[in-house]
Amino acid sequence: MATTGCAASFNRAILGSTLLTDQTTMQLETFTKALADQTRLRILLLLVGKAELCVCELTQALELAQPKISRHLAVLREGGLLLDRKAGLWVYYRLHPDLPCWLLDTLESLRLGSEGEEPFHTDRQRLTGAERQSEVCLPCA
């Protein structure tokens, strides 16, 4: 059976017989390093399928200190996996729109595979309960 779409792109870029480009190798290395840390993995899985999330929402969902979350967000942003947007006192993060489809497919597969697994299930439940008012986070307490 022939592979199409993002899976075919992944096979060509990562598994194919051609040499990996420096950019693909760097993306793969950055991505796997991100997945190796549980906090960064939890952040990425919360962002899958979301337009963006505020640091306050991530803090509530992960029940971790804001400085720790911000440090991990900076690593993900510097690695090209996330983009940020500042709005007043708040910073919103989203998956980088230029990520290759194989990477997005991998994240979606991980999200689906983690359903019902801890701590990912509880993270999603807490995120659902995170409050936003007029598209701007309430000040963190």
Backbone as JSON Lines, residues from 0, in Angstrom:
{"i":0,"aa":"M","n":[0.84,-1.18,0.0],"ca":[0.0,0.0,0.0],"c":[0.89,1.24,0.0]}
{"i":1,"aa":"A","n":[0.6,2.18,-0.85],"ca":[1.41,3.39,-0.98],"c":[1.1,4.34,0.14]}
{"i":2,"aa":"T","n":[2.12,5.02,0.63],"ca":[1.98,6.02,1.68],"c":[1.8,7.38,1.03]}
{"i":3,"aa":"T","n":[0.82,8.14,1.54],"ca":[0.55,9.45,0.96],"c":[0.57,10.5,2.04]}
{"i":4,"aa":"G","n":[0.5,11.76,1.62],"ca":[0.37,12.89,2.54],"c":[1.57,13.06,3.44]}
{"i":5,"aa":"C","n":[1.27,13.4,4.69],"ca":[2.33,13.68,5.65],"c":[3.18,12.45,5.94]}
{"i":6,"aa":"A","n":[2.57,11.28,5.96],"ca":[3.35,10.07,6.22],"c":[4.39,9.86,5.13]}
{"i":7,"aa":"A","n":[4.03,10.12,3.89],"ca":[5.0,10.0,2.8],"c":[6.09,11.03,2.94]}
{"i":8,"aa":"S","n":[5.72,12.24,3.35],"ca":[6.7,13.3,3.57],"c":[7.69,12.9,4.66]}
{"i":9,"aa":"F","n":[7.16,12.31,5.73],"ca":[8.02,11.85,6.82],"c":[8.95,10.75,6.33]}
{"i":10,"aa":"N","n":[8.41,9.8,5.6],"ca":[9.24,8.71,5.1],"c":[10.37,9.23,4.21]}
{"i":11,"aa":"R","n":[10.07,10.18,3.35],"ca":[11.1,10.74,2.48],"c":[12.13,11.53,3.28]}
{"i":12,"aa":"A","n":[11.65,12.35,4.22],"ca":[12.55,13.24,4.94],"c":[13.38,12.5,5.99]}
{"i":13,"aa":"I","n":[12.79,11.53,6.66],"ca":[13.44,10.92,7.8],"c":[13.91,9.5,7.52]}
{"i":14,"aa":"L","n":[13.08,8.71,6.88],"ca":[13.39,7.3,6.72],"c":[13.9,6.92,5.34]}
{"i":15,"aa":"G","n":[13.8,7.83,4.4],"ca":[14.18,7.52,3.03],"c":[15.67,7.27,2.87]}
{"i":16,"aa":"S","n":[16.04,6.84,1.7],"ca":[17.43,6.51,1.45],"c":[18.28,7.74,1.14]}
{"i":17,"aa":"T","n":[17.63,8.9,0.95],"ca":[18.4,10.11,0.68],"c":[18.96,10.66,1.98]}
{"i":18,"aa":"L","n":[20.0,11.43,1.87],"ca":[20.6,12.03,3.05],"c":[19.66,13.07,3.65]}
{"i":19,"aa":"L","n":[19.66,13.14,4.97],"ca":[18.85,14.15,5.65],"c":[19.47,15.52,5.45]}
{"i":20,"aa":"T","n":[18.64,16.52,5.27],"ca":[19.16,17.88,5.18],"c":[19.53,18.34,6.58]}
{"i":21,"aa":"D","n":[20.38,19.35,6.66],"ca":[20.75,19.9,7.97],"c":[19.53,20.4,8.71]}
{"i":22,"aa":"Q","n":[18.58,21.03,7.98],"ca":[17.38,21.56,8.61],"c":[16.52,20.44,9.19]}
{"i":23,"aa":"T","n":[16.32,19.35,8.44],"ca":[15.51,18.24,8.92],"c":[16.18,17.58,10.11]}
{"i":24,"aa":"T","n":[17.49,17.42,10.04],"ca":[18.22,16.82,11.15],"c":[18.08,17.67,12.4]}
{"i":25,"aa":"M","n":[18.19,19.0,12.25],"ca":[18.06,19.9,13.39],"c":[16.64,19.85,13.95]}
{"i":26,"aa":"Q","n":[15.64,19.83,13.07],"ca":[14.25,19.75,13.54],"c":[14.02,18.45,14.3]}
{"i":27,"aa":"L","n":[14.52,17.35,13.78],"ca":[14.34,16.06,14.42],"c":[15.02,16.04,15.78]}
{"i":28,"aa":"E","n":[16.23,16.57,15.85],"ca":[16.97,16.61,17.12],"c":[16.25,17.49,18.13]}
{"i":29,"aa":"T","n":[15.83,18.68,17.73],"ca":[15.11,19.59,18.62],"c":[13.81,18.97,19.09]}
{"i":30,"aa":"F","n":[13.09,18.35,18.17],"ca":[11.8,17.75,18.48],"c":[11.96,16.6,19.47]}
{"i":31,"aa":"T","n":[12.91,15.72,19.24],"ca":[13.08,14.57,20.14],"c":[13.58,15.02,21.51]}
{"i":32,"aa":"K","n":[14.4,16.07,21.55],"ca":[14.82,16.61,22.85],"c":[13.61,17.19,23.59]}
{"i":33,"aa":"A","n":[12.72,17.84,22.86],"ca":[11.51,18.39,23.49],"c":[10.65,17.27,24.06]}
{"i":34,"aa":"L","n":[10.53,16.17,23.33],"ca":[9.71,15.06,23.79],"c":[10.33,14.32,24.97]}
{"i":35,"aa":"A","n":[11.65,14.43,25.11],"ca":[12.35,13.72,26.17],"c":[12.1,14.32,27.55]}
{"i":36,"aa":"D","n":[11.63,15.56,27.6],"ca":[11.33,16.21,28.87],"c":[9.83,16.2,29.09]}
{"i":37,"aa":"Q","n":[9.4,15.66,30.23],"ca":[7.96,15.51,30.46],"c":[7.21,16.84,30.46]}
{"i":38,"aa":"T","n":[7.79,17.88,31.04],"ca":[7.1,19.18,31.07],"c":[6.92,19.71,29.65]}
{"i":39,"aa":"R","n":[7.95,19.64,28.82],"ca":[7.82,20.12,27.44],"c":[6.84,19.25,26.66]}
{"i":40,"aa":"L","n":[6.86,17.95,26.87],"ca":[5.9,17.07,26.21],"c":[4.47,17.44,26.62]}
{"i":41,"aa":"R","n":[4.25,17.67,27.89],"ca":[2.92,18.04,28.37],"c":[2.46,19.35,27.74]}
{"i":42,"aa":"I","n":[3.36,20.33,27.63],"ca":[3.03,21.61,27.01],"c":[2.65,21.39,25.55]}
{"i":43,"aa":"L","n":[3.49,20.66,24.81],"ca":[3.21,20.43,23.39],"c":[1.88,19.72,23.18]}
{"i":44,"aa":"L","n":[1.59,18.72,24.01],"ca":[0.34,17.99,23.83],"c":[-0.88,18.84,24.16]}
{"i":45,"aa":"L","n":[-0.74,19.78,25.08],"ca":[-1.84,20.7,25.36],"c":[-2.07,21.67,24.2]}
{"i":46,"aa":"L","n":[-1.01,22.02,23.49],"ca":[-1.13,22.97,22.38],"c":[-1.65,22.34,21.09]}
{"i":47,"aa":"V","n":[-1.57,21.02,20.97],"ca":[-2.06,20.35,19.75],"c":[-3.56,20.63,19.6]}
{"i":48,"aa":"G","n":[-3.93,21.17,18.46],"ca":[-5.34,21.45,18.18],"c":[-5.86,22.74,18.78]}
{"i":49,"aa":"K","n":[-5.02,23.49,19.47],"ca":[-5.43,24.76,20.07],"c":[-4.86,25.9,19.24]}
{"i":50,"aa":"A","n":[-5.61,26.98,19.13],"ca":[-5.1,28.15,18.42],"c":[-3.91,28.73,19.18]}
{"i":51,"aa":"E","n":[-4.05,28.88,20.48],"ca":[-2.98,29.38,21.33],"c":[-3.4,29.21,22.77]}
{"i":52,"aa":"L","n":[-2.42,29.23,23.67],"ca":[-2.69,29.17,25.1],"c":[-1.82,30.19,25.8]}
{"i":53,"aa":"C","n":[-2.38,30.79,26.83],"ca":[-1.66,31.76,27.65],"c":[-0.83,31.0,28.69]}
{"i":54,"aa":"V","n":[0.26,31.62,29.11],"ca":[1.09,31.02,30.16],"c":[0.23,30.74,31.4]}
{"i":55,"aa":"C","n":[-0.71,31.62,31.71],"ca":[-1.59,31.41,32.87],"c":[-2.39,30.12,32.73]}
{"i":56,"aa":"E","n":[-2.89,29.85,31.52],"ca":[-3.65,28.62,31.29],"c":[-2.76,27.39,31.45]}
{"i":57,"aa":"L","n":[-1.55,27.48,30.93],"ca":[-0.62,26.36,31.06],"c":[-0.23,26.13,32.52]}
{"i":58,"aa":"T","n":[-0.07,27.21,33.26],"ca":[0.27,27.1,34.68],"c":[-0.85,26.39,35.43]}
{"i":59,"aa":"Q","n":[-2.08,26.74,35.13],"ca":[-3.23,26.11,35.79],"c":[-3.35,24.65,35.36]}
{"i":60,"aa":"A","n":[-3.2,24.38,34.09],"ca":[-3.37,23.01,33.59],"c":[-2.28,22.07,34.11]}
{"i":61,"aa":"L","n":[-1.05,22.55,34.17],"ca":[0.07,21.68,34.56],"c":[0.33,21.68,36.06]}
{"i":62,"aa":"E","n":[-0.25,22.66,36.77],"ca":[-0.03,22.83,38.21],"c":[1.45,22.87,38.54]}
{"i":63,"aa":"L","n":[2.17,23.68,37.76],"ca":[3.59,23.91,37.97],"c":[3.82,25.41,38.12]}
{"i":64,"aa":"A","n":[4.95,25.78,38.7],"ca":[5.28,27.18,38.89],"c":[5.46,27.88,37.55]}
{"i":65,"aa":"Q","n":[5.01,29.12,37.47],"ca":[5.11,29.89,36.23],"c":[6.55,30.01,35.73]}
{"i":66,"aa":"P","n":[7.55,30.24,36.6],"ca":[8.92,30.33,36.07],"c":[9.39,29.03,35.4]}
{"i":67,"aa":"K","n":[8.99,27.89,35.94],"ca":[9.38,26.61,35.34],"c":[8.73,26.47,33.96]}
{"i":68,"aa":"I","n":[7.46,26.77,33.88],"ca":[6.76,26.67,32.59],"c":[7.36,27.65,31.59]}
{"i":69,"aa":"S","n":[7.62,28.88,32.02],"ca":[8.2,29.87,31.12],"c":[9.58,29.44,30.6]}
{"i":70,"aa":"R","n":[10.36,28.8,31.45],"ca":[11.68,28.32,31.04],"c":[11.55,27.26,29.94]}
{"i":71,"aa":"H","n":[10.6,26.34,30.12],"ca":[10.39,25.29,29.12],"c":[9.78,25.86,27.84]}
{"i":72,"aa":"L","n":[8.9,26.84,27.96],"ca":[8.35,27.49,26.78],"c":[9.45,28.19,25.99]}
{"i":73,"aa":"A","n":[10.4,28.8,26.69],"ca":[11.51,29.47,26.01],"c":[12.35,28.46,25.23]}
{"i":74,"aa":"V","n":[12.58,27.29,25.8],"ca":[13.34,26.25,25.09],"c":[12.6,25.83,23.82]}
{"i":75,"aa":"L","n":[11.29,25.66,23.92],"ca":[10.49,25.26,22.76],"c":[10.44,26.37,21.71]}
{"i":76,"aa":"R","n":[10.34,27.61,22.15],"ca":[10.33,28.75,21.22],"c":[11.68,28.89,20.53]}
{"i":77,"aa":"E","n":[12.75,28.82,21.28],"ca":[14.1,28.94,20.72],"c":[14.4,27.79,19.76]}
{"i":78,"aa":"G","n":[13.79,26.64,19.99],"ca":[13.98,25.49,19.11],"c":[13.1,25.55,17.86]}
{"i":79,"aa":"G","n":[12.29,26.59,17.74],"ca":[11.45,26.76,16.56],"c":[10.17,25.96,16.57]}
{"i":80,"aa":"L","n":[9.81,25.39,17.72],"ca":[8.58,24.61,17.8],"c":[7.37,25.47,18.14]}
{"i":81,"aa":"L","n":[7.59,26.59,18.81],"ca":[6.48,27.47,19.22],"c":[6.73,28.9,18.77]}
{"i":82,"aa":"L","n":[5.63,29.63,18.64],"ca":[5.65,31.08,18.45],"c":[4.93,31.7,19.64]}
{"i":83,"aa":"D","n":[5.36,32.91,20.0],"ca":[4.67,33.59,21.1],"c":[4.11,34.91,20.61]}
{"i":84,"aa":"R","n":[3.15,35.4,21.39],"ca":[2.51,36.67,21.11],"c":[2.25,37.34,22.44]}
{"i":85,"aa":"K","n":[2.71,38.57,22.58],"ca":[2.49,39.3,23.82],"c":[1.26,40.18,23.68]}
{"i":86,"aa":"A","n":[0.47,40.19,24.74],"ca":[-0.72,41.04,24.81],"c":[-0.77,41.63,26.21]}
{"i":87,"aa":"G","n":[-0.25,42.83,26.34],"ca":[-0.19,43.45,27.67],"c":[0.77,42.68,28.56]}
{"i":88,"aa":"L","n":[0.25,42.23,29.68],"ca":[1.07,41.48,30.64],"c":[1.17,40.0,30.29]}
{"i":89,"aa":"W","n":[0.37,39.54,29.35],"ca":[0.27,38.12,29.09],"c":[1.0,37.71,27.82]}
{"i":90,"aa":"V","n":[1.47,36.47,27.82],"ca":[2.14,35.91,26.65],"c":[1.38,34.66,26.25]}
{"i":91,"aa":"Y","n":[1.05,34.58,24.97],"ca":[0.32,33.45,24.41],"c":[1.26,32.66,23.5]}
{"i":92,"aa":"Y","n":[1.14,31.35,23.55],"ca":[1.98,30.47,22.75],"c":[1.12,29.59,21.85]}
{"i":93,"aa":"R","n":[1.69,29.27,20.69],"ca":[1.05,28.35,19.75],"c":[2.13,27.55,19.05]}
{"i":94,"aa":"L","n":[1.72,26.42,18.48],"ca":[2.65,25.65,17.67],"c":[3.06,26.5,16.48]}
{"i":95,"aa":"H","n":[4.32,26.42,16.1],"ca":[4.81,27.21,14.97],"c":[4.06,26.78,13.71]}
{"i":96,"aa":"P","n":[3.51,27.73,12.94],"ca":[2.72,27.37,11.76],"c":[3.55,26.74,10.64]}
{"i":97,"aa":"D","n":[4.87,26.87,10.68],"ca":[5.7,26.3,9.62],"c":[6.29,24.94,9.97]}
{"i":98,"aa":"L","n":[5.79,24.31,11.04],"ca":[6.29,22.98,11.38],"c":[5.95,22.0,10.27]}
{"i":99,"aa":"P","n":[6.84,21.08,9.97],"ca":[6.55,20.1,8.92],"c":[5.38,19.2,9.33]}
{"i":100,"aa":"C","n":[4.66,18.71,8.35],"ca":[3.46,17.91,8.65],"c":[3.79,16.62,9.38]}
{"i":101,"aa":"W","n":[4.98,16.03,9.13],"ca":[5.33,14.8,9.86],"c":[5.43,15.07,11.35]}
{"i":102,"aa":"L","n":[5.9,16.26,11.73],"ca":[6.03,16.61,13.13],"c":[4.64,16.83,13.74]}
{"i":103,"aa":"L","n":[3.77,17.52,13.02],"ca":[2.41,17.74,13.51],"c":[1.65,16.42,13.63]}
{"i":104,"aa":"D","n":[1.84,15.53,12.66],"ca":[1.19,14.21,12.72],"c":[1.69,13.42,13.93]}
{"i":105,"aa":"T","n":[2.97,13.52,14.21],"ca":[3.54,12.82,15.37],"c":[2.94,13.36,16.66]}
{"i":106,"aa":"L","n":[2.84,14.68,16.77],"ca":[2.24,15.27,17.96],"c":[0.78,14.84,18.12]}
{"i":107,"aa":"E","n":[0.04,14.83,17.02],"ca":[-1.37,14.42,17.09],"c":[-1.47,12.95,17.5]}
{"i":108,"aa":"S","n":[-0.6,12.11,16.98],"ca":[-0.59,10.69,17.38],"c":[-0.27,10.54,18.86]}
{"i":109,"aa":"L","n":[0.69,11.31,19.34],"ca":[1.03,11.27,20.77],"c":[-0.14,11.76,21.62]}
{"i":110,"aa":"R","n":[-0.82,12.8,21.16],"ca":[-1.98,13.31,21.9],"c":[-3.06,12.24,21.99]}
{"i":111,"aa":"L","n":[-3.35,11.62,20.85],"ca":[-4.37,10.57,20.84],"c":[-3.95,9.37,21.7]}
{"i":112,"aa":"G","n":[-2.68,9.0,21.61],"ca":[-2.18,7.87,22.39],"c":[-2.13,8.12,23.88]}
{"i":113,"aa":"S","n":[-2.08,9.39,24.26],"ca":[-2.0,9.73,25.68],"c":[-3.36,9.93,26.33]}
{"i":114,"aa":"E","n":[-4.44,9.87,25.55],"ca":[-5.77,10.03,26.13],"c":[-5.99,8.98,27.2]}
{"i":115,"aa":"G","n":[-6.42,9.41,28.36],"ca":[-6.66,8.5,29.47],"c":[-5.41,8.18,30.28]}
{"i":116,"aa":"E","n":[-4.25,8.6,29.8],"ca":[-3.0,8.36,30.51],"c":[-2.66,9.56,31.38]}
{"i":117,"aa":"E","n":[-2.1,9.28,32.54],"ca":[-1.68,10.37,33.43],"c":[-0.23,10.73,33.16]}
{"i":118,"aa":"P","n":[0.12,11.98,33.29],"ca":[-0.65,13.13,33.77],"c":[-1.4,13.86,32.67]}
{"i":119,"aa":"F","n":[-1.34,13.34,31.44],"ca":[-1.88,14.05,30.28],"c":[-3.4,14.23,30.35]}
{"i":120,"aa":"H","n":[-4.1,13.21,30.81],"ca":[-5.56,13.29,30.93],"c":[-5.97,14.4,31.91]}
{"i":121,"aa":"T","n":[-5.32,14.42,33.06],"ca":[-5.64,15.43,34.07],"c":[-5.25,16.82,33.58]}
{"i":122,"aa":"D","n":[-4.14,16.92,32.85],"ca":[-3.75,18.22,32.28],"c":[-4.86,18.76,31.4]}
{"i":123,"aa":"R","n":[-5.41,17.91,30.53],"ca":[-6.47,18.35,29.61],"c":[-7.74,18.74,30.38]}
{"i":124,"aa":"Q","n":[-8.05,17.99,31.43],"ca":[-9.22,18.34,32.24],"c":[-9.04,19.7,32.9]}
{"i":125,"aa":"R","n":[-7.87,19.93,33.47],"ca":[-7.62,21.23,34.12],"c":[-7.62,22.35,33.1]}
{"i":126,"aa":"L","n":[-7.1,22.09,31.9],"ca":[-7.1,23.12,30.86],"c":[-8.53,23.49,30.48]}
{"i":127,"aa":"T","n":[-9.38,22.49,30.37],"ca":[-10.78,22.74,30.04],"c":[-11.41,23.66,31.09]}
{"i":128,"aa":"G","n":[-10.99,23.52,32.33],"ca":[-11.53,24.35,33.41],"c":[-10.86,25.71,33.53]}
{"i":129,"aa":"A","n":[-9.76,25.9,32.81],"ca":[-9.06,27.19,32.89],"c":[-9.97,28.29,32.35]}
{"i":130,"aa":"E","n":[-10.04,29.38,33.07],"ca":[-10.96,30.44,32.67],"c":[-10.26,31.51,31.85]}
{"i":131,"aa":"R","n":[-10.95,31.93,30.81],"ca":[-10.52,33.09,30.01],"c":[-11.68,34.07,30.01]}
{"i":132,"aa":"Q","n":[-11.36,35.31,30.14],"ca":[-12.4,36.32,30.15],"c":[-12.1,37.32,29.04]}
{"i":133,"aa":"S","n":[-13.02,37.4,28.09],"ca":[-12.86,38.3,26.94],"c":[-11.54,38.06,26.21]}
{"i":134,"aa":"E","n":[-11.15,36.8,26.07],"ca":[-9.93,36.41,25.35],"c":[-8.66,36.92,25.99]}
{"i":135,"aa":"V","n":[-8.74,37.39,27.24],"ca":[-7.55,37.82,27.96],"c":[-7.54,37.1,29.31]}
{"i":136,"aa":"C","n":[-6.43,36.49,29.65],"ca":[-6.33,35.76,30.92],"c":[-6.5,36.71,32.09]}
{"i":137,"aa":"L","n":[-7.07,36.18,33.12],"ca":[-7.14,36.91,34.38],"c":[-5.73,36.94,34.96]}
{"i":138,"aa":"P","n":[-5.41,37.95,35.74],"ca":[-4.07,37.99,36.35],"c":[-3.82,36.74,37.17]}
{"i":139,"aa":"C","n":[-2.65,36.2,37.04],"ca":[-2.28,35.0,37.8],"c":[-2.2,35.37,39.28]}
{"i":140,"aa":"A","n":[-2.72,34.5,40.09],"ca":[-2.68,34.75,41.55],"c":[-1.37,34.32,42.15]}
